[in-house]
């Protein structure tokens, strides 16, 4: 398959890229500041330009999304707006604009995360964004068939425990390789409207 991967140079994107490439897929690596294709998907116009550049693809996978972390009392409206643009609207636009640009039975795989079901202090924006993406996936799945859409919702990565482990006390981590296999399952499988929870 020809797969457009957003956030391909990040920690998760690198693992997903390796897993897909190992299975013989052609991966088009895109990112805001790295990768073969430099586009900021938080800007709908750049999403459109990215699709114009790559042409038809079989699948689109996202491993990127920016959200701020602050206590609720320190959050400003623009912080929540940034979370919406950075993780929700950016991925919605990948789907909205991509429906006419991927294969008839192609797929979208988006990224959410554990914080919408098991939040930590300072994570209200991330929880909001993840929950919104998951709700969108369930709704979009009933409209875009036979194209498919799923989301990957991992907990903290084992490889990131040194940096983030203190924020997730007692929470079992998940290996990046396992998360990458969930992307493979979403892209190569038959499910739609699924949230693959990994913990």
N, CA, C and O atoms as a DFTB+ gen file, in Angstrom:
796 C
 N C O
     1  1       0.832      -1.193       0.000
     2  2       0.000       0.000       0.000
     3  2       0.878       1.259       0.000
     4  3       2.020       1.240       0.458
     5  1       0.329       2.316      -0.510
     6  2       0.957       3.630      -0.449
     7  2       0.307       4.369       0.725
     8  3      -0.889       4.661       0.691
     9  1       1.096       4.671       1.761
    10  2       0.558       5.195       3.015
    11  2       1.178       6.543       3.335
    12  3       2.402       6.677       3.358
    13  1       0.344       7.539       3.581
    14  2       0.794       8.847       4.031
    15  2       0.833       8.837       5.555
    16  3      -0.196       8.644       6.202
    17  1       2.013       9.043       6.129
    18  2       2.197       9.010       7.574
    19  2       2.565      10.391       8.082
    20  3       3.611      10.936       7.727
    21  1       1.700      10.953       8.914
    22  2       1.926      12.269       9.495
    23  2       2.675      12.101      10.819
    24  3       2.321      11.241      11.626
    25  1       3.696      12.909      11.043
    26  2       4.491      12.789      12.260
    27  2       5.466      11.636      12.190
    28  3       5.769      11.013      13.207
    29  1       5.952      11.353      11.016
    30  2       6.762      10.149      10.793
    31  2       8.114      10.188      11.483
    32  3       8.722       9.137      11.686
    33  1       8.605      11.368      11.851
    34  2       9.936      11.454      12.448
    35  2       9.902      11.488      13.972
    36  3      10.958      11.470      14.604
    37  1       8.725      11.538      14.572
    38  2       8.627      11.533      16.021
    39  2       8.880      10.149      16.590
    40  3       9.097       9.192      15.846
    41  1       8.852      10.047      17.914
    42  2       9.116       8.768      18.583
    43  2       8.141       7.691      18.106
    44  3       8.550       6.594      17.726
    45  1       6.836       8.023      18.132
    46  2       5.837       7.062      17.670
    47  2       5.897       6.892      16.165
    48  3       5.851       5.768      15.666
    49  1       5.998       7.993      15.436
    50  2       6.020       7.923      13.982
    51  2       7.163       7.080      13.444
    52  3       7.001       6.358      12.460
    53  1       8.309       7.171      14.084
    54  2       9.460       6.370      13.664
    55  2       9.166       4.877      13.795
    56  3       9.511       4.088      12.915
    57  1       8.522       4.499      14.906
    58  2       8.179       3.087      15.122
    59  2       7.125       2.622      14.122
    60  3       7.209       1.510      13.602
    61  1       6.138       3.468      13.853
    62  2       5.092       3.118      12.892
    63  2       5.690       3.004      11.490
    64  3       5.381       2.070      10.750
    65  1       6.537       3.950      11.136
    66  2       7.187       3.926       9.827
    67  2       7.959       2.625       9.637
    68  3       7.865       1.986       8.589
    69  1       8.722       2.237      10.658
    70  2       9.519       1.005      10.562
    71  2       8.633      -0.226      10.425
    72  3       8.930      -1.128       9.642
    73  1       7.536      -0.261      11.194
    74  2       6.636      -1.420      11.138
    75  2       5.970      -1.539       9.771
    76  3       5.854      -2.639       9.231
    77  1       5.538      -0.424       9.216
    78  2       4.858      -0.453       7.917
    79  2       5.830      -0.773       6.788
    80  3       5.513      -1.545       5.883
    81  1       7.018      -0.171       6.852
    82  2       8.023      -0.427       5.820
    83  2       8.440      -1.890       5.830
    84  3       8.641      -2.492       4.776
    85  1       8.571      -2.463       7.033
    86  2       8.969      -3.870       7.152
    87  2       7.939      -4.804       6.527
    88  3       8.262      -5.930       6.149
    89  1       6.702      -4.334       6.420
    90  2       5.645      -5.154       5.823
    91  2       5.476      -4.858       4.332
    92  3       4.515      -5.314       3.711
    93  1       6.397      -4.105       3.770
    94  2       6.410      -3.881       2.329
    95  2       5.614      -2.699       1.840
    96  3       5.445      -2.529       0.633
    97  1       5.115      -1.870       2.751
    98  2       4.344      -0.705       2.337
    99  2       5.267       0.439       1.914
   100  3       6.394       0.556       2.396
   101  1       4.774       1.271       1.013
   102  2       5.475       2.502       0.639
   103  2       4.976       3.608       1.557
   104  3       3.805       3.983       1.497
   105  1       5.850       4.128       2.400
   106  2       5.460       5.139       3.377
   107  2       5.945       6.510       2.921
   108  3       7.129       6.708       2.648
   109  1       5.007       7.451       2.845
   110  2       5.327       8.838       2.536
   111  2       5.387       9.582       3.860
   112  3       4.363       9.769       4.516
   113  1       6.589      10.009       4.257
   114  2       6.805      10.592       5.575
   115  2       6.578      12.100       5.560
   116  3       7.235      12.836       4.824
   117  1       5.637      12.540       6.383
   118  2       5.310      13.967       6.455
   119  2       5.434      14.465       7.882
   120  3       5.210      13.718       8.834
   121  1       5.791      15.730       8.023
   122  2       5.893      16.342       9.339
   123  2       5.984      17.845       9.230
   124  3       6.241      18.395       8.159
   125  1       5.770      18.498      10.352
   126  2       5.824      19.956      10.365
   127  2       7.244      20.470      10.147
   128  3       7.448      21.452       9.432
   129  1       8.222      19.811      10.759
   130  2       9.588      20.313      10.665
   131  2      10.599      19.238      10.268
   132  3      11.804      19.491      10.236
   133  1      10.101      18.033       9.965
   134  2      11.006      16.966       9.536
   135  2      10.245      16.011       8.622
   136  3       9.023      16.084       8.492
   137  1      10.999      15.117       7.995
   138  2      10.392      14.187       7.055
   139  2      10.587      14.653       5.632
   140  3      11.049      15.768       5.390
   141  1      10.235      13.798       4.693
   142  2      10.397      14.131       3.280
   143  2       9.428      15.221       2.838
   144  3       9.720      15.988       1.921
   145  1       8.281      15.282       3.492
   146  2       7.238      16.244       3.139
   147  2       7.005      17.164       4.331
   148  3       6.545      16.706       5.376
   149  1       7.311      18.448       4.197
   150  2       7.220      19.395       5.309
   151  2       5.931      20.206       5.195
   152  3       5.841      21.158       4.420
   153  1       4.954      19.808       5.974
   154  2       3.666      20.506       5.991
   155  2       3.125      20.510       7.419
   156  3       3.283      19.533       8.151
   157  1       2.492      21.601       7.805
   158  2       1.880      21.735       9.122
   159  2       0.389      21.456       8.994
   160  3      -0.356      22.300       8.498
   161  1      -0.057      20.277       9.435
   162  2      -1.456      19.908       9.241
   163  2      -2.399      20.657      10.177
   164  3      -3.615      20.497      10.077
   165  1      -1.857      21.476      11.090
   166  2      -2.729      22.340      11.883
   167  2      -3.309      23.453      11.012
   168  3      -4.249      24.135      11.422
   169  1      -2.758      23.639       9.821
   170  2      -3.238      24.627       8.849
   171  2      -3.972      23.879       7.730
   172  3      -3.335      23.167       6.954
   173  1      -5.296      24.027       7.633
   174  2      -6.048      23.293       6.603
   175  2      -5.525      23.516       5.188
   176  3      -5.598      22.617       4.351
   177  1      -4.999      24.709       4.916
   178  2      -4.468      24.978       3.581
   179  2      -3.232      24.124       3.309
   180  3      -3.029      23.666       2.184
   181  1      -2.406      23.909       4.331
   182  2      -1.232      23.065       4.142
   183  2      -1.616      21.591       4.017
   184  3      -0.945      20.828       3.321
   185  1      -2.694      21.193       4.689
   186  2      -3.195      19.824       4.510
   187  2      -3.605      19.606       3.064
   188  3      -3.298      18.571       2.473
   189  1      -4.297      20.579       2.500
   190  2      -4.711      20.497       1.099
   191  2      -3.499      20.433       0.179
   192  3      -3.469      19.647      -0.768
   193  1      -2.507      21.259       0.461
   194  2      -1.293      21.261      -0.360
   195  2      -0.550      19.930      -0.255
   196  3       0.018      19.453      -1.237
   197  1      -0.557      19.334       0.933
   198  2       0.077      18.027       1.117
   199  2      -0.609      16.970       0.263
   200  3       0.054      16.197      -0.429
   201  1      -1.920      16.938       0.312
   202  2      -2.652      15.969      -0.508
   203  2      -2.395      16.198      -1.993
   204  3      -2.246      15.238      -2.750
   205  1      -2.343      17.445      -2.413
   206  2      -2.050      17.744      -3.816
   207  2      -0.665      17.220      -4.194
   208  3      -0.461      16.730      -5.305
   209  1       0.272      17.326      -3.274
   210  2       1.655      16.901      -3.543
   211  2       1.764      15.388      -3.663
   212  3       2.438      14.892      -4.566
   213  1       1.113      14.644      -2.770
   214  2       1.326      13.190      -2.761
   215  2       0.439      12.444      -3.747
   216  3       0.776      11.333      -4.157
   217  1      -0.686      13.031      -4.134
   218  2      -1.598      12.341      -5.032
   219  2      -2.355      11.237      -4.313
   220  3      -2.350      11.192      -3.083
   221  1      -3.008      10.345      -5.053
   222  2      -3.819       9.292      -4.432
   223  2      -2.991       8.373      -3.541
   224  3      -1.867       8.007      -3.886
   225  1      -3.554       8.005      -2.395
   226  2      -2.905       7.067      -1.474
   227  2      -3.935       6.028      -1.031
   228  3      -5.140       6.211      -1.201
   229  1      -3.433       4.942      -0.463
   230  2      -4.314       3.877       0.026
   231  2      -4.733       4.085       1.473
   232  3      -5.799       3.630       1.886
   233  1      -3.898       4.769       2.240
   234  2      -4.200       4.966       3.657
   235  2      -3.499       6.212       4.163
   236  3      -2.470       6.631       3.632
   237  1      -4.081       6.794       5.202
   238  2      -3.489       7.946       5.890
   239  2      -3.410       7.586       7.367
   240  3      -4.392       7.137       7.958
   241  1      -2.236       7.786       7.959
   242  2      -2.054       7.508       9.380
   243  2      -1.450       8.731      10.055
   244  3      -0.517       9.337       9.530
   245  1      -1.977       9.090      11.211
   246  2      -1.468      10.236      11.959
   247  2      -0.837       9.770      13.263
   248  3      -1.427       9.000      14.020
   249  1       0.375      10.256      13.507
   250  2       1.069       9.983      14.769
   251  2       1.518      11.306      15.385
   252  3       2.549      11.372      16.056
   253  1       0.733      12.357      15.150
   254  2       1.122      13.691      15.604
   255  2      -0.070      14.434      16.177
   256  3      -1.211      14.229      15.764
   257  1       0.218      15.298      17.134
   258  2      -0.820      16.142      17.711
   259  2      -0.291      16.890      18.919
   260  3       0.186      16.273      19.872
   261  1      -0.368      18.212      18.890
   262  2       0.180      19.034      19.973
   263  2      -0.929      19.559      20.871
   264  3      -1.956      20.042      20.393
   265  1      -0.708      19.458      22.191
   266  2      -1.634      20.020      23.177
   267  2      -0.829      20.628      24.328
   268  3       0.241      20.119      24.665
   269  1      -1.331      21.714      24.937
   270  2      -0.642      22.293      26.093
   271  2      -1.027      21.575      27.387
   272  3      -2.117      21.014      27.498
   273  1      -0.131      21.600      28.348
   274  2      -0.373      21.007      29.667
   275  2      -0.213      22.090      30.731
   276  3       0.881      22.617      30.937
   277  1      -1.324      22.416      31.407
   278  2      -1.332      23.398      32.490
   279  2      -2.502      23.075      33.409
   280  3      -3.465      22.442      32.977
   281  1      -2.434      23.501      34.678
   282  2      -3.616      23.375      35.525
   283  2      -4.790      24.132      34.924
   284  3      -4.602      25.140      34.243
   285  1      -5.981      23.654      35.172
   286  2      -7.177      24.291      34.616
   287  2      -7.210      25.785      34.932
   288  3      -7.544      26.593      34.066
   289  1      -6.868      26.156      36.159
   290  2      -6.950      27.568      36.544
   291  2      -5.936      28.438      35.818
   292  3      -6.082      29.660      35.782
   293  1      -4.917      27.827      35.242
   294  2      -3.913      28.580      34.491
   295  2      -4.161      28.551      32.986
   296  3      -3.476      29.238      32.229
   297  1      -5.130      27.766      32.559
   298  2      -5.440      27.680      31.127
   299  2      -6.213      28.915      30.684
   300  3      -7.052      29.437      31.418
   301  1      -5.920      29.363      29.493
   302  2      -6.660      30.466      28.867
   303  2      -7.447      29.892      27.694
   304  3      -7.133      28.803      27.215
   305  1      -8.465      30.609      27.227
   306  2      -9.232      30.096      26.086
   307  2      -8.356      29.712      24.899
   308  3      -8.614      28.720      24.218
   309  1      -7.324      30.505      24.663
   310  2      -6.465      30.198      23.516
   311  2      -5.688      28.901      23.697
   312  3      -5.288      28.285      22.709
   313  1      -5.465      28.469      24.947
   314  2      -4.804      27.180      25.171
   315  2      -5.687      26.028      24.712
   316  3      -5.214      25.088      24.072
   317  1      -6.972      26.107      25.043
   318  2      -7.883      25.058      24.593
   319  2      -8.080      25.116      23.078
   320  3      -8.213      24.083      22.421
   321  1      -8.098      26.323      22.538
   322  2      -8.194      26.458      21.084
   323  2      -6.963      25.852      20.401
   324  3      -7.073      25.221      19.350
   325  1      -5.791      26.051      21.013
   326  2      -4.568      25.468      20.450
   327  2      -4.627      23.950      20.480
   328  3      -4.202      23.292      19.530
   329  1      -5.153      23.388      21.566
   330  2      -5.299      21.934      21.652
   331  2      -6.259      21.426      20.592
   332  3      -6.027      20.382      19.982
   333  1      -7.339      22.167      20.374
   334  2      -8.306      21.765      19.351
   335  2      -7.678      21.806      17.967
   336  3      -7.823      20.864      17.187
   337  1      -6.976      22.900      17.658
   338  2      -6.329      23.002      16.342
   339  2      -5.220      21.967      16.186
   340  3      -5.079      21.352      15.129
   341  1      -4.428      21.778      17.254
   342  2      -3.234      20.955      17.149
   343  2      -3.495      19.462      17.082
   344  3      -2.712      18.718      16.490
   345  1      -4.609      19.012      17.695
   346  2      -4.840      17.559      17.708
   347  2      -6.187      17.144      17.147
   348  3      -6.323      16.041      16.616
   349  1      -7.177      18.005      17.256
   350  2      -8.519      17.626      16.807
   351  2      -8.755      18.078      15.365
   352  3      -8.911      17.250      14.467
   353  1      -8.782      19.381      15.151
   354  2      -9.075      19.904      13.814
   355  2      -8.064      19.403      12.793
   356  3      -8.429      19.096      11.657
   357  1      -6.810      19.318      13.183
   358  2      -5.778      18.861      12.240
   359  2      -6.088      17.458      11.729
   360  3      -5.936      17.184      10.539
   361  1      -6.520      16.570      12.622
   362  2      -6.820      15.195      12.207
   363  2      -8.176      15.104      11.499
   364  3      -8.345      14.314      10.570
   365  1      -9.129      15.909      11.941
   366  2     -10.414      15.957      11.233
   367  2     -10.199      16.393       9.785
   368  3     -10.806      15.845       8.864
   369  1      -9.335      17.377       9.598
   370  2      -9.073      17.857       8.232
   371  2      -8.391      16.791       7.381
   372  3      -8.640      16.701       6.179
   373  1      -7.529      15.980       8.003
   374  2      -6.932      14.871       7.246
   375  2      -8.012      13.972       6.667
   376  3      -7.898      13.492       5.540
   377  1      -9.063      13.748       7.451
   378  2     -10.156      12.885       6.999
   379  2     -11.071      13.631       6.042
   380  3     -11.375      13.143       4.954
   381  1     -11.508      14.811       6.451
   382  2     -12.472      15.559       5.642
   383  2     -11.934      15.788       4.231
   384  3     -12.636      15.572       3.243
   385  1     -10.677      16.229       4.154
   386  2     -10.090      16.472       2.840
   387  2      -9.634      15.182       2.168
   388  3      -9.516      15.124       0.944
   389  1      -9.378      14.153       2.966
   390  2      -8.806      12.935       2.415
   391  2      -9.787      11.953       1.829
   392  3      -9.399      11.091       1.042
   393  1     -11.069      12.064       2.198
   394  2     -12.074      11.111       1.712
   395  2     -12.069      11.019       0.189
   396  3     -12.211       9.932      -0.372
   397  1     -11.907      12.146      -0.470
   398  2     -11.916      12.146      -1.936
   399  2     -10.549      11.836      -2.532
   400  3     -10.397      11.804      -3.753
   401  1      -9.554      11.609      -1.681
   402  2      -8.195      11.442      -2.186
   403  2      -7.573      10.093      -1.863
   404  3      -6.470       9.799      -2.324
   405  1      -8.263       9.260      -1.074
   406  2      -7.714       7.938      -0.788
   407  2      -8.517       6.885      -1.548
   408  3      -9.568       7.174      -2.119
   409  1      -8.009       5.687      -1.541
   410  2      -8.646       4.591      -2.277
   411  2     -10.069       4.349      -1.792
   412  3     -10.425       4.693      -0.665
   413  1     -10.877       3.749      -2.667
   414  2     -12.284       3.507      -2.347
   415  2     -12.441       2.722      -1.048
   416  3     -13.380       2.969      -0.290
   417  1     -11.551       1.798      -0.784
   418  2     -11.586       1.034       0.461
   419  2     -10.364       1.347       1.325
   420  3      -9.870       0.494       2.064
   421  1      -9.897       2.568       1.217
   422  2      -8.762       3.010       2.009
   423  2      -9.141       3.281       3.451
   424  3     -10.295       3.120       3.849
   425  1      -8.142       3.698       4.233
   426  2      -8.400       3.893       5.657
   427  2      -7.673       5.097       6.221
   428  3      -6.675       5.569       5.675
   429  1      -8.209       5.578       7.339
   430  2      -7.573       6.617       8.139
   431  2      -7.308       6.041       9.521
   432  3      -8.162       5.354      10.081
   433  1      -6.149       6.309      10.068
   434  2      -5.819       5.907      11.439
   435  2      -5.337       7.151      12.175
   436  3      -4.323       7.744      11.807
   437  1      -6.066       7.542      13.215
   438  2      -5.747       8.750      13.962
   439  2      -5.149       8.387      15.322
   440  3      -5.175       7.226      15.731
   441  1      -4.613       9.392      16.014
   442  2      -3.985       9.167      17.313
   443  2      -4.754       9.910      18.408
   444  3      -5.090      11.083      18.246
   445  1      -5.029       9.230      19.516
   446  2      -5.620       9.886      20.685
   447  2      -4.717       9.573      21.874
   448  3      -3.523       9.865      21.818
   449  1      -5.243       8.995      22.939
   450  2      -4.395       8.668      24.074
   451  2      -5.184       8.408      25.332
   452  3      -6.376       8.706      25.409
   453  1      -4.517       7.856      26.309
   454  2      -5.133       7.388      27.552
   455  2      -5.796       8.507      28.355
   456  3      -6.692       8.239      29.156
   457  1      -5.375       9.748      28.155
   458  2      -5.824      10.823      29.038
   459  2      -7.308      11.133      28.934
   460  3      -7.860      11.752      29.844
   461  1      -7.964      10.730      27.872
   462  2      -9.408      10.986      27.798
   463  2     -10.197      10.024      28.670
   464  3     -11.353      10.294      28.997
   465  1      -9.590       8.908      29.051
   466  2     -10.283       7.957      29.917
   467  2      -9.635       7.825      31.282
   468  3     -10.241       7.282      32.206
   469  1      -8.406       8.317      31.424
   470  2      -7.687       8.219      32.687
   471  2      -6.786       9.456      32.823
   472  3      -5.566       9.344      32.705
   473  1      -7.376      10.631      33.069
   474  2      -6.603      11.878      33.057
   475  2      -5.657      12.009      34.243
   476  3      -5.818      11.347      35.268
   477  1      -4.668      12.881      34.075
   478  2      -3.717      13.230      35.115
   479  2      -3.803      14.742      35.329
   480  3      -4.368      15.439      34.486
   481  1      -3.261      15.270      36.427
   482  2      -3.242      16.725      36.608
   483  2      -2.570      17.428      35.433
   484  3      -1.588      16.927      34.886
   485  1      -3.082      18.555      35.057
   486  2      -2.635      19.420      33.944
   487  2      -3.055      18.901      32.574
   488  3      -2.632      19.462      31.563
   489  1      -3.873      17.847      32.501
   490  2      -4.165      17.221      31.196
   491  2      -5.546      17.545      30.644
   492  3      -6.028      16.839      29.759
   493  1      -6.193      18.592      31.143
   494  2      -7.572      18.833      30.696
   495  2      -7.664      19.094      29.194
   496  3      -8.618      18.654      28.552
   497  1      -6.692      19.799      28.630
   498  2      -6.731      20.065      27.188
   499  2      -6.498      18.788      26.389
   500  3      -7.156      18.549      25.377
   501  1      -5.555      17.970      26.854
   502  2      -5.291      16.704      26.169
   503  2      -6.484      15.773      26.269
   504  3      -6.843      15.111      25.295
   505  1      -7.108      15.716      27.459
   506  2      -8.283      14.862      27.635
   507  2      -9.407      15.296      26.711
   508  3     -10.063      14.466      26.083
   509  1      -9.625      16.615      26.631
   510  2     -10.653      17.163      25.745
   511  2     -10.374      16.782      24.294
   512  3     -11.260      16.314      23.578
   513  1      -9.131      16.990      23.876
   514  2      -8.778      16.733      22.480
   515  2      -8.904      15.253      22.136
   516  3      -9.466      14.900      21.099
   517  1      -8.383      14.387      23.003
   518  2      -8.458      12.953      22.735
   519  2      -9.898      12.471      22.660
   520  3     -10.257      11.696      21.774
   521  1     -10.720      12.935      23.596
   522  2     -12.130      12.543      23.592
   523  2     -12.843      13.001      22.337
   524  3     -13.677      12.280      21.788
   525  1     -12.512      14.211      21.880
   526  2     -13.151      14.739      20.674
   527  2     -12.774      13.922      19.447
   528  3     -13.622      13.635      18.603
   529  1     -11.499      13.548      19.347
   530  2     -11.060      12.745      18.203
   531  2     -11.748      11.385      18.214
   532  3     -12.169      10.899      17.164
   533  1     -11.866      10.768      19.381
   534  2     -12.510       9.452      19.453
   535  2     -13.985       9.535      19.085
   536  3     -14.502       8.648      18.405
   537  1     -14.668      10.588      19.524
   538  2     -16.072      10.764      19.151
   539  2     -16.202      10.962      17.644
   540  3     -17.114      10.424      17.017
   541  1     -15.283      11.738      17.067
   542  2     -15.301      11.960      15.625
   543  2     -15.109      10.657      14.857
   544  3     -15.797      10.412      13.865
   545  1     -14.183       9.826      15.310
   546  2     -13.911       8.547      14.637
   547  2     -15.178       7.697      14.582
   548  3     -15.514       7.143      13.535
   549  1     -15.876       7.595      15.706
   550  2     -17.098       6.777      15.740
   551  2     -18.167       7.334      14.802
   552  3     -18.871       6.577      14.134
   553  1     -18.281       8.647      14.757
   554  2     -19.299       9.267      13.900
   555  2     -18.920       9.166      12.421
   556  3     -19.759       8.845      11.580
   557  1     -17.650       9.442      12.113
   558  2     -17.222       9.418      10.716
   559  2     -17.301       8.020      10.120
   560  3     -17.546       7.861       8.924
   561  1     -17.094       7.009      10.955
   562  2     -17.095       5.632      10.447
   563  2     -18.416       5.258       9.791
   564  3     -18.433       4.486       8.832
   565  1     -19.524       5.795      10.294
   566  2     -20.818       5.431       9.718
   567  2     -21.140       6.215       8.459
   568  3     -22.125       5.926       7.780
   569  1     -20.301       7.222       8.139
   570  2     -20.572       8.041       6.958
   571  2     -19.650       7.763       5.782
   572  3     -20.051       7.940       4.631
   573  1     -18.418       7.331       6.048
   574  2     -17.447       7.271       4.953
   575  2     -17.272       5.877       4.360
   576  3     -16.487       5.699       3.429
   577  1     -17.992       4.889       4.885
   578  2     -17.884       3.523       4.349
   579  2     -18.119       3.528       2.837
   580  3     -18.956       4.285       2.345
   581  1     -17.381       2.682       2.093
   582  2     -16.537       1.565       2.542
   583  2     -15.132       1.961       2.978
   584  3     -14.342       1.092       3.348
   585  1     -14.798       3.255       2.945
   586  2     -13.546       3.673       3.565
   587  2     -13.655       3.468       5.071
   588  3     -14.755       3.471       5.624
   589  1     -12.525       3.290       5.728
   590  2     -12.532       2.973       7.153
   591  2     -11.778       4.034       7.949
   592  3     -10.938       4.757       7.413
   593  1     -12.098       4.110       9.247
   594  2     -11.401       5.033      10.142
   595  2     -11.337       4.428      11.545
   596  3     -12.333       3.910      12.051
   597  1     -10.163       4.497      12.165
   598  2      -9.951       4.013      13.527
   599  2      -9.027       4.976      14.247
   600  3      -8.433       5.862      13.632
   601  1      -8.910       4.795      15.558
   602  2      -7.978       5.594      16.350
   603  2      -7.148       4.689      17.240
   604  3      -7.617       3.650      17.704
   605  1      -5.911       5.097      17.471
   606  2      -5.013       4.398      18.374
   607  2      -4.941       5.214      19.665
   608  3      -4.676       6.416      19.626
   609  1      -5.176       4.564      20.805
   610  2      -5.230       5.270      22.088
   611  2      -4.311       4.592      23.104
   612  3      -4.768       3.794      23.922
   613  1      -3.015       4.911      23.052
   614  2      -2.068       4.262      23.960
   615  2      -1.924       4.992      25.293
   616  3      -2.280       6.164      25.418
   617  1      -1.402       4.284      26.272
   618  2      -0.982       4.903      27.516
   619  2       0.459       5.388      27.328
   620  3       0.927       5.478      26.193
   621  1       1.163       5.699      28.405
   622  2       2.534       6.185      28.315
   623  2       3.432       5.106      27.696
   624  3       3.298       3.922      28.006
   625  1       4.343       5.528      26.822
   626  2       5.252       4.597      26.169
   627  2       6.333       4.125      27.144
   628  3       6.852       4.909      27.939
   629  1       6.658       2.853      27.073
   630  2       7.763       2.324      27.880
   631  2       9.034       3.122      27.631
   632  3       9.794       3.401      28.558
   633  1       9.258       3.486      26.379
   634  2      10.471       4.214      25.999
   635  2      10.485       5.646      26.517
   636  3      11.517       6.314      26.440
   637  1       9.368       6.130      27.040
   638  2       9.289       7.501      27.554
   639  2       9.164       7.566      29.073
   640  3       8.955       8.640      29.637
   641  1       9.291       6.429      29.726
   642  2       9.103       6.397      31.181
   643  2      10.093       7.291      31.920
   644  3       9.731       7.914      32.918
   645  1      11.323       7.363      31.450
   646  2      12.316       8.188      32.140
   647  2      11.884       9.648      32.195
   648  3      12.185      10.354      33.157
   649  1      11.181      10.096      31.167
   650  2      10.770      11.498      31.094
   651  2       9.382      11.727      31.673
   652  3       9.147      12.738      32.335
   653  1       8.456      10.797      31.429
   654  2       7.058      11.025      31.802
   655  2       6.499      10.065      32.843
   656  3       5.355      10.216      33.271
   657  1       7.287       9.084      33.252
   658  2       6.780       8.054      34.149
   659  2       6.207       8.590      35.444
   660  3       5.234       8.036      35.956
   661  1       6.782       9.651      35.990
   662  2       6.295      10.205      37.255
   663  2       4.879      10.764      37.137
   664  3       4.175      10.885      38.140
   665  1       4.462      11.101      35.932
   666  2       3.106      11.628      35.723
   667  2       2.064      10.509      35.668
   668  3       0.864      10.775      35.738
   669  1       2.520       9.263      35.544
   670  2       1.621       8.124      35.400
   671  2       1.936       7.056      36.453
   672  3       2.252       5.919      36.101
   673  1       1.853       7.410      37.736
   674  2       2.213       6.429      38.768
   675  2       1.281       5.221      38.753
   676  3       0.057       5.352      38.774
   677  1       1.897       4.045      38.716
   678  2       1.121       2.814      38.745
   679  2       0.428       2.447      37.451
   680  3      -0.277       1.440      37.394
   681  1       0.615       3.252      36.401
   682  2      -0.034       2.981      35.113
   683  2       0.886       2.102      34.270
   684  3       2.028       2.484      34.014
   685  1       0.415       0.937      33.835
   686  2       1.276       0.066      33.012
   687  2       1.632       0.759      31.695
   688  3       0.739       1.254      31.007
   689  1       2.899       0.804      31.335
   690  2       3.285       1.407      30.065
   691  2       3.077       0.438      28.906
   692  3       2.784      -0.740      29.109
   693  1       3.230       0.943      27.711
   694  2       3.104       0.118      26.516
   695  2       4.313       0.364      25.621
   696  3       4.747       1.503      25.451
   697  1       4.851      -0.709      25.053
   698  2       6.005      -0.583      24.164
   699  2       5.594       0.054      22.843
   700  3       4.503      -0.199      22.331
   701  1       6.480       0.884      22.296
   702  2       6.203       1.501      21.000
   703  2       5.947       0.467      19.917
   704  3       5.115       0.686      19.036
   705  1       6.654      -0.661      19.971
   706  2       6.454      -1.711      18.965
   707  2       5.020      -2.228      18.992
   708  3       4.456      -2.545      17.945
   709  1       4.427      -2.314      20.181
   710  2       3.042      -2.768      20.301
   711  2       2.082      -1.737      19.733
   712  3       1.100      -2.086      19.078
   713  1       2.370      -0.461      19.985
   714  2       1.526       0.606      19.431
   715  2       1.612       0.602      17.906
   716  3       0.603       0.766      17.220
   717  1       2.818       0.415      17.384
   718  2       2.996       0.373      15.934
   719  2       2.200      -0.765      15.310
   720  3       1.662      -0.618      14.212
   721  1       2.122      -1.902      16.004
   722  2       1.342      -3.024      15.485
   723  2      -0.146      -2.715      15.458
   724  3      -0.876      -3.256      14.627
   725  1      -0.604      -1.851      16.356
   726  2      -2.014      -1.430      16.312
   727  2      -2.288      -0.628      15.039
   728  3      -3.366      -0.734      14.455
   729  1      -1.307       0.175      14.611
   730  2      -1.450       0.886      13.338
   731  2      -1.539      -0.110      12.184
   732  3      -2.363       0.044      11.283
   733  1      -0.688      -1.126      12.217
   734  2      -0.732      -2.158      11.176
   735  2      -2.111      -2.811      11.151
   736  3      -2.689      -3.018      10.084
   737  1      -2.629      -3.130      12.327
   738  2      -3.952      -3.762      12.419
   739  2      -5.032      -2.857      11.835
   740  3      -5.910      -3.315      11.103
   741  1      -4.960      -1.575      12.161
   742  2      -5.963      -0.641      11.648
   743  2      -5.890      -0.507      10.133
   744  3      -6.915      -0.496       9.451
   745  1      -4.672      -0.406       9.615
   746  2      -4.487      -0.169       8.185
   747  2      -4.768      -1.419       7.355
   748  3      -5.415      -1.335       6.311
   749  1      -4.294      -2.561       7.804
   750  2      -4.431      -3.780       7.009
   751  2      -5.695      -4.575       7.332
   752  3      -6.091      -5.443       6.554
   753  1      -6.317      -4.298       8.443
   754  2      -7.475      -5.073       8.878
   755  2      -8.777      -4.607       8.258
   756  3      -8.792      -3.903       7.248
   757  1      -9.878      -5.019       8.890
   758  2     -11.202      -4.706       8.344
   759  2     -12.050      -3.853       9.279
   760  3     -13.160      -3.466       8.915
   761  1     -11.555      -3.555      10.467
   762  2     -12.344      -2.803      11.437
   763  2     -12.529      -1.349      11.025
   764  3     -11.703      -0.777      10.314
   765  1     -13.633      -0.764      11.487
   766  2     -13.849       0.673      11.341
   767  2     -14.607       1.171      12.555
   768  3     -15.387       0.440      13.166
   769  1     -14.364       2.430      12.892
   770  2     -15.001       3.010      14.059
   771  2     -14.432       2.503      15.370
   772  3     -15.040       2.703      16.421
   773  1     -13.285       1.855      15.332
   774  2     -12.678       1.260      16.528
   775  2     -11.704       2.223      17.204
   776  3     -11.014       2.994      16.537
   777  1     -11.656       2.171      18.518
   778  2     -10.627       2.837      19.293
   779  2      -9.760       1.729      19.881
   780  3     -10.211       0.987      20.754
   781  1      -8.531       1.612      19.415
   782  2      -7.638       0.564      19.910
   783  2      -6.951       1.086      21.165
   784  3      -6.007       1.871      21.078
   785  1      -7.416       0.657      22.320
   786  2      -6.857       1.082      23.597
   787  2      -5.682       0.177      23.961
   788  3      -5.821      -1.045      24.013
   789  1      -4.538       0.783      24.209
   790  2      -3.321       0.035      24.507
   791  2      -2.785       0.466      25.870
   792  3      -2.376       1.613      26.054
   793  1      -2.793      -0.470      26.823
   794  2      -2.298      -0.142      28.160
   795  2      -1.714      -1.396      28.804
   796  3      -1.238      -1.344      29.938
